[in-house]
Amino acid sequence: MENRQRIFSQVMDFVPTYEFKKCVKRYQGDYRVRNFTCWNQFLCLAFAQLTYRESLRDIESCLNSFWIKSII
């Protein structure tokens, strides 16, 4: 099996995660968060922007389809 990164993963490698985490810590973005962190939300919104999604339902169905394909 080939070990390749998806295009979205390659694009997200350019995001300065240190700066993002520093802003989240400064503004207490992850305060009282249990599962869906600021980083996860950022990734979902970035994916939605790059794939021209128009609604939350559209984003969710698209992300679920990718998740199911990665399991199989």
Helices and strands as residue ranges (DSSP letters): H 7-12, H 17-26, H 38-50, H 56-71
